[in-house]
């Protein structure tokens, strides 16, 4: 085994049971033998060297290139051992973070997302075949963190609960004008239009998502209430009574946070309300994982609250509520990972083996980051005026209850 790799792994892995068969067929054991055994085989000296120099990027890359395979365990089990040892890995965990520290110096450049570049970045991910996403998403094509009030909920139930939770926090009234920034395949916007007789504008930069959302609106006979357009948020004009943004803020980039919230403030009247749903960090500012930035979400970044709140404060918006969803995305990703695995052969047919391996690592690595690292979800409720919302949060549970009742009776109750 590459001497640098052996030294790195032996000093990092103190707990767990990790076995590595190297490129020459020699078997090496690491850890104290506890927990689920993981045995990987590294097929080339090139792979050993790459992992030694940049493990955060090279491990998933070498898996994609079929230079790493599992004899025991799987990606999730490997990442569990790695992440649980980072806490006491001493110099070796620190060595991993040196590479992250170097990337930190260039993070503003990586997150420079003017309108043209934003559209190209979005196309890299969201303009993939819609058939791919159907392999693992729920029936409504919700591609963001679900909400699990009960642990036994199906993915479909949890995604409906997520939409109800968000709509309740918006304190919607029938007939209002609503803006959905990053509207995806249209599920949330269509539900708002249906439940509240609202006039919804959903905006996206994805050609694929836009086409699907428009078709869904027509099929649901909601085209007069829910419109979907390909437009950058910076080009919008208002006003909108309510603004919602789910899973889009991760693509804004820290250079543009002030622009984003200033724009949202200008788009709302004085009694306007906004709900921002975004992945976040429970720790401080950091960098985008090298594998994710290179292969999955170019230009993307997961912010900490300390990076978001200053931009909100300077925009004149008032933070009226913050909820931290901790393990909800881990459970969502578990469902996605299992569904993708069940349909893996179809994914290979749509793209190829390399792509399937890339998405296996993406979905599994994301789940691991929510289970054992600092990733969470933030739901930040915002208003322009302090009296724009009820004094207590009781209305949220009441609206959720009405929306979850058979047939969804909120409109009738409101009237």
N, C-alpha and C positions, 0 to 999 in steps of 0.2 A: 504494500500500500504506500501511496505517496506519503513521505515522512511528515510533511506539514499537515496533511489531512488526518493522519493517525494522531498526531499531537493535539490537534484541535478537538477531535471527537473524544479522545480519552480524557481530556481535561474538562470538557463541557458536560459529558453525560455521566452524572454521578448516581442517579436513580433510574429505574427502568431496566429493560432488557433489550438491548440493541445488538444485533449481529450483522456484520458486513462481510460479504465475500468480495474480495478485491479482484482486480483485472487479471491477476495471475492465479486465481482460484484459492488463495489463502483465506482462512476464516478468522475473523477478529471479533471479540466479544467486549461489550462496553456496558457499564452500569452495574447495579447491585443485584440484578436478576429478578426484580419485582415487577409486577404488572404484566400487561399483555405483551408477549414477545413480538418483536419486529425484526425481520431478517431481509435485508436488501442485498442485491448483487449489483456491483458496478462493473460494467462490461469493458471499459477502456481506461487506459492511463490518462487520456485526455480528459475524461469525465472526472477522474480523481483530482487532477490538477485544477480543473475549473471550480469544483466544489470547494477545494481548499482555499482558493483565492476569493471567491464571492458566493458563499453558500446560499444566501437569500435569493439570488437570481439563478445560480447554476443548478441547484437541486431540481426546481421545476423544469428548467430548460433541458437538463439531461433526461428527465423522465419523458418529456415530450419527444425527444430524439431517440427514445428506446435504448438509452445508455444506462438506465437504471430500471430494475424490475424488483418486484416483491416476491419473496419465497414464503414469508409469513407476515401477517399483518397487512396494513394498507396505508394510504397517505395520511388519513386521519390519525391513526395510531402513531405513525412516525412524528407527525407534528405535535402530538400531545407530549411525547417524550422530550422533544426539542424545546417546546415552550415552557414546560414545567421545570426544565433544567436551567433555563435562562436566568431564573431568579437567584441561583447560587453557582453560576458557571464561572465566576471570577473573570480572569483575564480573557478567556475564550468568548464568553458572552460579550465582554467589552470589545473584543476584536471585531465581532459582527457589527457592533454599533459604530465602530470607526468608519466602516463603509457607508453606513447610513448617515453618519456625520458629514462625510464628504458630499454625499448627495444633497444634504440639507443646504449646503452652500449654493447649490444651483436650483433650488426648488422654485424660486420665483420665475426663473427662465422656463422651467418645465411646465409651469402653470400659467404662462402667458397665453390667454385665450381670447383674442379679439374675435369678432363675429365670424370671419372666414375660417379661422383655425378651429373655432368651436364646432362649426358644421362638419369639418373634415374629421375631427376627433369623434363626434357623435356617429358619423357614418361607419367608422371602424368597428363599432360595437353594435349599435342599434339597427343598422341596415343589413345585418346578417339575415339569413333566411328566416322568415316567420315560422317555418316548419321546425326549425331548431328550438325555438322558444316554446312551441307547443309540446315538446317532449318532456318538459319539466315544470312549466308554470301551471297555475290553476286555470279553470275554465274561463275566467275573466281576464286572463293575461296580466295579472298584477305582478310587476317586476320590482317589488320593494318589500320592505319588512312587513310581515303580517303581524297580527295582534292576537295574542292567546290569553284571553281572560280565563280559559280553562285549558289544562294541559292535554286533555283528550280530544281537542278539536281537530277536525280535518283541515287540510290546507285551504280548501274552499271556504270553510266556515271562518277560519282565522282571517282570511283576506276580506271577507264581507265585514267582519268585526272591525278590521282596520279602517275600511271606508266609513263605517258608521261612527267610529271614534273621531275621525278627522272632521266629518260633516258636523258632528255635535259641537266640536270645539270652534268651528267657524260661526256658530250661532246664526245659522242661515234663516232667512225669512223668504216666504214665497215671492217669486217675481224678481228677485235681486239679480244684478249682473255679476257674474263670477268669472274670474280669470284663473285658469289652471296652467301654470308655467312648468313645462316639461310633462305634457299630458299623456305620454306613452301611447298605448293602444286604445286609449279613450275610456276605459272602464269607470274611473272616478268621475270624470266630467259627465258622462251619460247618466250615472246614478244621481248626481246632484240635479241635473235637469229633470230627471224622472220624479224624484222625490219632492222637490221643492218648486217645480214649475219655474226653474231659474233659467236665465239667459246665459249660457256658458260659452266662453271662448277658450279652447285648449290650444296651446302653442307648443310646437316641437321643432327640432332641427332634423329629424329622421324622416326620410322619404317613405320608408317602409311602414313606420308607425302611423304616419299621417294617412296613408292610403287605407290602412286597416281601420283606423278610427272613423274616417269619413264613411266607409262602407257600413260599419256598425251603426252609425247614427242613422243612415238611410234605412237599414233593415229594422231598426227599432222605432222608425217613424218619429225620430226626434231631431231631424235636420233643421227644423225651424227653431229649435231651442239650443242645440249643441253644435257649434261650429268648430272645426279644427283647421289650423293654418300652420304653414311652415314659416316661422318668423323668429328672429332673435328677440329675447326679452327687451333688449335695449332699444328696439325700434317700435315698441308698443305705445299706444296712446290710450288714455282712459276716458272717464273714470270707471272703476269697478268697485262695487260694494264690498266684495270679498275677493281675496287672493289666496290661492292654495298652491303649494309647490311640494311635490313628493318625489324624492330621489333624484332631483335635478341639481341641487345646490353643490353636490359633490363634484360637479363638472364646471363650476364657476371659476374656481382658482382664487387664491388669496389676494392676488393683485386687483381683483375686481369685486371684492366684497362690498366696499363702499358704494361702488356704482350700482350694484344689485339692489341694496336696500334703499339707496336714494331714489332709484327708479320706482321701486314698489311704493314708497311713501308718496311719490308724485301721482301714482296711478290710482290712489284711493282718496275718497272724500274724507272729511273730518271724522265721520262715524264709521269708517272702514275698519275691517278686521282681516288679519292674515294668519295663516297657519303654515309654518315651515317644518317639513319632515325631512330629516337628513341623517345620514350616518355621521357619527362623531367619535371623538376620542375622550376617554375618561381621564387621560393624562394630558400633558401639555403639547405644544406644537411639535410636529415631527415631519416625516417625509412619506411620500407614497411608496409602498413596497415596490421594489425594482421590477419584479415579474409582472405585477399588475400594471405598472406604468408602461412597460414595454409592449405587453401583449394584449391587455384587456381594456384598460381605460386610459389611453394617452391623454395627458392634460388634466387628469383627475386628481383630487386631493380630499382626504378626510380631515375635517377641521376639529379643533378643540373649542370649547366654549369661550376660552380666553381670546380666540381669534375672531369669533363671530360677534360677540357682544359689543366690542368697541365700534364696529361698523354700524350696528343697529342704533347705538346711542347717538352717534354723530348724524344719523339720518333723521332724527327726530321721532322715530317710532318708539313706542313704549312696550317693554316686555311685560306681558300680563300673565304668562304662565309658561313654565318649562317642565316637561316630563321626560324622564330618561328611561327608555325601554332597553333593558339590559340583555336578557337572554332571548328575547323574542326573535331577533334575526338569526341567532344560532339555530333555533327550532325551524324557522322558515327555510334556512339553507339545508338543514337536514332533510326536509321534505324534497327540496329541489335536487339534492345530491342523490337521494334514493330513486327518485323518478328518472333522473338522467341515466343512472346506472341500469335501470330496468329497460331503458330505450337506447342503450349505448350503440347497438348495431345500426340503428336508424341514423344516429348522429354520424357514424362512419360513412354511411351511404350518402348523406347530405354533403359532407366534407371529406374527411379522411381520418386515418388512425392518429396522425399527429394532432389534428384539431381536437379529436375526442379526448386525447390525453391532456391537452392544454386546458380544456374545460373541466375535466375531472379535477385537475389541480386547482383551478380557479374556484370552483364551488366548494371543494373540500378545504382549501386553504382559507377561504373566507369564513366558513363555519368555524374553523379552529381559532381564527382571530377573534371571533365573538365569544367563544367559550373560554379561551385561556389567555387572551391578550386584552388590549384596552378598548376594543371596538364596542360601541353602543349605538343606540339611535336617540336623537334629540327630536322632540316635538316642541317647537317654540311658537307660542301664540303671541301675536303682536297687534297693537292698535295705535291709532293716531291720537285718540283722546281717552283719558282714564275712565270715563263713564260710558264707554262704548259697549261694554259687556256687563252682565249681571255681577253682583258683588260677591257671590260665592260660586263654586264649581258644581253646584247641585244640578244645574241645567244640563250639563254634559251627560250625566248618567240617565236623566229623564229622556233626552232625545235619543240616546242609544237604545233605551228600552223600547221606545216607540218604533224606531227603525227596524229593530230586530223582531218585532211582533209579526205574526202571519200577514203577509201582504204588504207590510210596511205602511203604517197608518199615520205617519207624521203629518202629512198635508191636511188630512181630515181633522186631526186633533188641533192643528195650528189654526185652522179656520174656525 
